[in-house]
Amino acid sequence: MQLSDVFLALGQDSFARLIGSISIGKLKTYQVYERFKTRCHLAKLNTETLQKAVPRLWARIGERDDEFATDLAQAVLISRMDMIVAVLDFLGVPHQNGFFDKDMDAKQHFTEGWERRCVEKFRGEFPEAALVFYLNHLGWELGVTAEAFVPATA
């Protein structure tokens, strides 16, 4: 599974909600604003230009542009660090403010049904599109899932 597959599995409506959840302030805080603006091919980056760009961004994901998918995932995820910390804490994954050692063997924390349990636990607390995207990204990043997880209500 490629990262673009994670976006595609969620569908265009969820993708648009993810784009709408990107925090311009967080992009600046984490010093990825300029890189993200360039990767999106936008002269000006704000919530309005991002929403207008959704069809073009979706097309790039559809072309399996995984470098772009990686930058887009970073923008989505740094905008939801509170959710990341909550999910990692719930799963018992050791981390420092949402960041963990990429080489750790985390399989013990990802028992069968972990995605479903997380959705049940955090439904209503965090936007479902962002939550499901993060769960898929986490599974992809740690190599604990082979295909995208999409709950019936995503």
N, C-alpha and C positions, 0 to 999 in steps of 0.2 A: 504494500500500500504506500502510495506517495502522499505527501502533504496536500497536494491539490485534490486528491481523492476525498480527503476529509471534508474540504469545503464543498465539493460537488455532491457528496452524500447527503449533506444537510439541505441542499436545494437553494434556489435563488432567493426566495423570501427570507430564509434564515440568514443567508449571506448578506442581504441588504440590512437586516437588523444588526448583524455583527459590524458592518461598516458604520452604521449609525451609532454604535456604542464606543467607537474609538474616541479617546480623549486627547484633544490637541495639547492640552496642558501636560498630560503624562508623557506624550511624545517628546515634548520639550524637556521635561524633567529628566527623562532617561536618555536625552541627547540623541534621539533618533528621528527628530522632526525633519531635518533637511534630507536625510537619506530616504525617508519614507516618501516625502514630497517628490523627490527625483524618481524613485521607483514607480510611483503612481503616474508619472508623466504629467504632473500638474504644475502650472505656473504659480498658483496660489493654493495653499492648503488650509481649508477650514471645513466645518461640518457641512456647509452648503455645497461646496465644490466636491466634497467626497460623495455626498448623496447623488449629485448629478453624474458622477463618474461610475456609479455602481454598474451600469450595463457594460461599460468598457472593462472594468476590473473583473467582472464575472466572465467576460469573453477570454481574458487572459488566463484565468483559472481554468477555463474549459480547454485551453490550448496546452494545459499541463505545464505552465511556466512555474516550476517548483522553486526557483530562486525568488521570484515574486511572491509565491505562496508563503515562503519562509518569512519574508519581510512583513507581509500582511498579517501573518499569525502573530509575529512579535508585537505589532501595533495593537492588535485586538487584545492580546494577553496582558501587556503591561497596563492596559486600561482597566484591567480587572484583577489586580493583585490581591485585593481583599478576598475575592472568590477563590483564587489559587491557594492562598494560605489556608482558608477554611477547608477546602477539599483535601489538601495534603494532610492537614491535622486530622481530619475525619478518617482518612485511610491509614494514618500512622506512619506516613512517609517522612523520614528525617529531612529537614530543610532549614534554611536560614532565610526568613522573610519571603518564602515562596521559591527560593532558588535551591537546587540540590545538586549534588555531585552527579554528573552525567554518567559516570562509570559505575555507580552503585548498582548492586543487584537488588532490585526492588520487587522482584516477582512475588516474594512472600506477602506483600501488601496488596496484591491484586488477585484475590481469590475469585472464583467463579461468581459472576453477577455483580462485580464491584461497580460497574457503570450504572446499573439499575439502582443499586443501593444509594449511590451518590445523587442520582436524579430524584429519587424519593425523598432523600434527606434535605436537599437544597431547592426543590421546586417551590417557587413562590418567593424564595429569599434572593435568588439571582435570576437574571433573564435566562430562559431556557436555551435559547440559541447559543449564548455565550457559554453556559454550563456544558452543554453537549459538545460544543466545539472543543472546549478545554479537555474534557474527558477523552475525546478522540485524539487530541494532540498529545496528551499525556501518554496514552497507550501507544501511539506511534513513536513518540520520542524514546520511550523506555523499551520498546520492542515487545510489549506484552499483549498486543492485539494485532491480528492479521487483516482484519477488515473493519470498516467504519461501523460504529454503534449509532443507531438512530432509534430512539424510543418512539412508540406509536404516536405520541402527541407532539413531537418536535416539529 
